[in-house]
Structure formats: structure tokens, C-alpha cells
């Protein structure tokens, strides 16, 4: 371990230019956005996020499904790309309102979230080196695949930019 007089090296890579870095001097307690109690929802793969807890949490959110999944206060760990993939797996359109979902669709969204993220984590653990300098996206079904055929039904994947975020979905099999 280098001594205290060694220079500090911080490396940060943010190709989407959406991240932030907070440098906190030792011994000084300052609030960091997203780290205070109640600011972050449960991790999407946390075993404590049961189907019953999911149902209770989602009931309070009336907005669009894609925004809901990306809302870190609702559930932590889902970004833009994986929100597309989860919604594709659940066969739900990204701009659909949560309030329009039937009970079985709420449950299906939960199952799609868990299965999509579990499979992706396993694949990325195999394919991404520990340095995380490699971005693997070739396994995604709809995100950034506008114009390509849907792997499930063959309908051309729609690509739109909503709120500055690219969104991919299938008009054929996502309702």
C-alpha cells in the first residue's frame, strides 16, 4: 500500500455523460445525493424485494413504465438499456402507464425484471473482465436495435428518443 504522501489517482469513465463523482475529504461528513436513507429503493435483485413488496411499492407510482423502472428511488440498479429489456421480456410498452396494468401484468413485470437482470449478470460475469473497461451489449434484444427484427415476433423494432434517452421496443409483441 502506498504511503499517505502518494498521489491519489482517480479514473472515471462515463460514455453516457450522466454520472457524477463526489470526492469527500477524510473525516468530513457531507451528504451525497442518493446515499441518504430513503433516497434509494431496494436493489432490483435484493431477495428482500419479494413479489409482495414489489406489488406494494409499484402501487404508489402512476407514471410510465420505463421511467418507473429507471427511477432509483423506486428500485435501484436498472438503467436505460435494461429497462428496455425488462419491458420487452414482460411484453409491455415502455410508455404505458402503471395504472393500466392488470395484476398479472404487475407480477409479470416483477418476474421479467428478476429473470432479465439475473441472466445478464451471469452473462456479464463470464464475458466482462474485472477491469470493466469493456461494454457488452450484444445480448440485448431491443435496446439500440431500432429497425432490426424483433427476436420474438419478427416485427421491426421501433427506436425513439424520449426525454433524451434512446428507447427500443417492439410494437408487435409489447402491449
Helices and strands as residue ranges (DSSP letters): E 42-43, H 51-59, H 65-70, E 75-76, H 80-90, G 98-100, H 103-127, E 157-162, E 165-170
